[in-house]
Amino acid sequence: MTKIDVRFDAHWVNRAFLRIFARPVVSLDGTEHIQSWTIPATHEVDPGRVDVRVFIRYRGTRAELGATHRTFDVHDGQHVRLVARNGWANHMPFDIHQEGQV
């Protein structure tokens, strides 16, 4: 099995607001996982191409804000660490990349 860690990092301008009013969400191959702003989550996926989509939802809503989509190739036994960072405004799309790369 292959593992993907996803860590959300809110921009300093809106960090306090988002941590109170919004939840980060990652979708891996169409399966949504609600995450924490402070603790990275590890997800097991099948090797191959993995469709990764990240966004936020205000609590009590279903609207997706700042949605970004990327596809990553992962190999059997690989442990991929991803970072999702939003822009200074809540509607700005996230940037998602492998940790250590910009």
Secondary structure as the mmCIF struct_conf table of DSSP 4:
data_model
#
loop_
_struct_conf.conf_type_id
_struct_conf.id
_struct_conf.beg_label_comp_id
_struct_conf.beg_label_asym_id
_struct_conf.beg_label_seq_id
_struct_conf.end_label_comp_id
_struct_conf.end_label_asym_id
_struct_conf.end_label_seq_id
STRN STRN1 THR A 2 ASP A 9
TURN_TY1_P TURN_TY1_P1 TRP A 12 ASN A 14
HELX_RH_AL_P HELX_RH_AL_P1 ARG A 15 PHE A 21
STRN STRN2 ALA A 22 LEU A 28
TURN_TY1_P TURN_TY1_P2 ASP A 29 GLY A 30
STRN STRN3 THR A 31 ILE A 34
BEND BEND1 TRP A 37 ILE A 39
STRN STRN4 ALA A 41 VAL A 45
BEND BEND2 PRO A 47 PRO A 47
STRN STRN5 GLY A 48 TYR A 58
TURN_TY1_P TURN_TY1_P3 ARG A 59 GLY A 60
STRN STRN6 LEU A 65 VAL A 74
TURN_TY1_P TURN_TY1_P4 ASP A 76 GLY A 77
STRN STRN7 HIS A 79 ARG A 85
BEND BEND3 TRP A 88 ALA A 89
TURN_TY1_P TURN_TY1_P5 ASN A 90 HIS A 91
BEND BEND4 MET A 92 MET A 92
HELX_LH_PP_P HELX_LH_PP_P1 PRO A 93 PHE A 94
STRN STRN8 ASP A 95 GLN A 98
TURN_TY1_P TURN_TY1_P6 GLU A 99 GLY A 100
#
